[in-house]
Amino acid sequence: MAKRTVPLVLLFLVVYGVCVPASAQVCSLLGQPALPLLSAQKDINIGAIFSFHRSALLKMHPFTSEPDNSLRLDIMINKIFNLREFKFAQTLIFAIEEINNNTQLLPGVSLGYKIYDSCSSIALTILSGMALMNGYEETLSDTSCSRPPAVHAIVGESNSSPTIGLASLVENIFDILCIFFLQISHFATCACLSNRNIYPSFFRTIPSDYYQSRALVQLVKHFGWTWVGMVRSRSDYGNNGIAAFEEAAKQEGICIEYSEAIFKTDPQDQFLKTVEVIKKGTARVVLAFIALGDFVPLLKVISQHNITGIQWVGSESWITSRTLAETKEYSFLSGAVGFAIANAKLVGLREFLVNVHRDQEPNNELLKEFWETAFHCSFRNSGSGGCTGSERLAELQNEYTDVSELRIANKVYTAVYAIAHTLHNILKDIKSSTKIKIMDLSSQVLEYIGGVKFTIKTGEEIFFDASGDPVARYDLVNWQPVQDGSLQFKNVGFYDSSLPSEQHLQVNQEHVLWAGDSGQLPVSVCSESCPPGTRKAVQKGRPVCCYDCIPCGEGEISNGTDSSDCFPCDLEYWSNESKDRCVLKVIEFLSYTEIMGMVLCIFSFIGLLLTIIVSLLFYLHKETPIVRANNSELSFLLLFSLTLCFLCSLTFIGRPTEWSCMLRHTAFGITFVLCISCILGKTIVVLMAFKATLPGSNVMKWFGPLQQQLSVVFLTLIQMIICVLWLTISPPFPYMNLSYYRERIILECNVGSALGFWAVLGYTGLLSILCFVLAFLARKLPDNFNEAKFITFSMLIFCAVWLTFIPAYVSSPGKFTVAVEIFAILASSFGLLFCIFSPKCYIILLKPEKNTKKQMMGKSSPKTL
């Protein structure tokens, strides 16, 4: 005993004696002392605060006189004994006794305990904390104010708000008196307690709600619920938990329809109001981030209003409550899902729990009350309903004796071991005096517990992060009915923050039973999902989850569900009919297979056939006067050029290629110049022939057949030179026009050099106008030379066609541009063919009597032409 006392005394003096003023003074206790309900004095004592009772009534004092000693009596009024919290206390004692029997951990040192009841009250938690730090003797010696505190670490409290009050007290005591305490909570999950600037000496063995809130968001997102209602405790636990949930939910696109706050002491009207909100809400999923004590009054009201069909999502505070699960009135909770602290099995705990008996401490009122609550009897009754003390806990099946759900009890067990390992390391280093400086021990205690790392007998490795929190591991629990009408907890997945982010949440969805004992996943959305091909448009004044589905515009797609935007297709692509995929645009050009192309081809071949027929007819009658008139060679050359004009139109039909683009424009320009040159030669012949009839005129010898043919060649050669320069400098080429139509591509021939294109057309037009003017001047010559009239009319048609072609060509879209060009070629070719050759064919076939030299000479006697 002497060997172990030396290091203990040294520990007390170093940690607590350094900072306490040296001057002794007499201290006296004001008011009634707060005594522990369960205690065992040992070498080092651990304090603990649990909520053995679920309500506390505090007497309000007017402060006009000294308070009486009835405070504790007032607290015990309308109390409800909490079997679960009593089980936590017994688990703490079980862990302490296990450590005391362990020769490897804290050898030669015994741990004791002092356990207080906070009645879920912040005020009583602080009162209990002060008692644990100061002691509770009514009479103190002169030096008692400088003695070490009653305990060196505190386990508790079970609720976040009382724990925050206790943690604030611990920090203030350290700041004022330099007295350092360790506080480890087993069930306070508020994320605010992770703030090391405010609570540097607070640790816990249960994960922070920071992780639980994000786990719940991931769970809701996993099941596709974007429209949820929320009920929370009006406390630090509920407020901070929901705030963290809302922040994470917003990032994931989850909307909250309503958020109701309640507290167990609220009037009935507040619970009725909350129930009414739930009934009127459209969200089928309700998240209850609420303390068990606050949830029970609400559940009673919900059961009275017969509200069913709600998919409940619970926090760890109540999701594994055996009391709720075994209450048949709460069967509407069937199908509830939520995260619970990972379960564990503590060997020997049940035997320890059932060995608790009132006779161990006959005068302990807490044990007496526990016995009465467990067996539903009373020691005040001697007859029926009275307690005899012979009842056996081993034969009882309730929340206290059930060791299948030791999720939170295991955290109490872990907290005791964390304190023991910390003390073990401190005492070990004090003995060796190698790793610790005596004067700085108080400031190094945090480093010891922050660096503690051990494995408990359940196989779980325990350590704390920089915020004093353990690794967040949760079981995903689903409430499923059993035959007796109660509900059981079934693990259907887990959440582990130590795994990679994409593996944090694991769900066995096929094993989940949903609300109403349904195997069908409930749907909770404000608006139905927008299918591919549409985008979401948020409804004015409503959350982002409430939206209308707007079809994507032409050329835009959305290939996913609930797309917020439509995305334009690339230039060569266009949206399909359902607007969910980009497909290649239709490439449009005038083809031989479509009706328009076929019709134009037919007319081209008709013109070609008629030209051949006329040529054949002229060849058979080449010796007749009407054929020989006006130079028969020019007539045959004109028919040949018309043949080329009809064939030239075919080059404009079909898929444009590099060669076809160059051929169609140059062939068009050269053949039409050849044609116009022939007509111009014939017109000049008519004029020269008229001049030749005048006395003494020898004009015809200067413009004979050879000169006529050379003029045609010369005029055509000029066009050929223009075309060669055009093809050399910037030739036409196939071009995909993406700007004219958004939904299709126009494959056309780009003229390359606009100057070359218009030079070809301009030269053709210049010859046409010159031919028209000369023919117009020769229109009133004698009937013998009336071919000028037909030439005038043909050139009038030719010029009219090509003058109208220009605006039609510019304004026609796509393949119609090519069709207009082909039409102009065919129309002008047919005009020339019919106007110039149909009168002669008429005479040859139907009026052969007029096809004589006498008829051709008429009234005058011109020279042979």
Secondary structure, DSSP 4 states (H G I P E B T S, - for coil): -HHHHHHHHHHHIIIIITTS-SS----B--S-----SEEE--SEEEEEEE-SBS---PPPP-SSS---S-HHHHHTTT--B-HHHHHHHHHHHHHHHHHHT-SSSSTT--EEEEEEE-TT-HHHHHHHHHHHHH---SB--TTGGGSPPS-SEEE--SSHHHHHHHHHHHHHHHHHH----EEEESS---GGGG-TTT-TTEEESS--HHHHHHHHHHHHHHTT--EEEEEEESSHHHHHHHHHHHHHHHHTT-EEEEEEEE-TTS-HHHHHHHHHHHHH---SEEEEE--HHHHHHHHHHHHHHT--S-EEEE-TTTTT-HHHHT-GGGGGGTT-EEEEEPP---TTHHHHHHT--GGGSTT-HHHHHHHHHHHT-BTT-SSTTB--S---GGG--STTT--S--HHHHHHHHHHHHHHHHHHHHHHHHHHTSS--GGGHHHHHHHHHHT-EEE-TTS-EEE--TTS----EEEEEEEEE-TTS-EEEEEEEEEETTS-GGGSEEE-GGG--BGGGBSSPP---SSPPPPTTEEEEEPTTS-TTSEEEEEPPTTEE--STT-SS-EEPPTTEEE-TTSSSEEEPEEE---TTSHHHHHHHHHHHHHHHHHHHHHHHHHHTTTSHHHHTT-HHHHHHHHHHHHHHHHHGGGGSS---HHHHHHHHHHHHHHHHHHHHHHHHHHHHHHHHHHHTSTT--GGGTS-HHHHHHHHHHHHHHHHHHHHHHHHHS--EEEEE-SS-SSEEEEEEE-S-HHHHHHHHHHHHHHHHHHHHHHHHTTTS-GGGTHHHHHHHHHHHHHHHHHHHHHHHHH--THHHHHHHHHHHHHHHHHHHHHHHHHHHHHHHH-GGG-SHHHHHTTS-PPP-
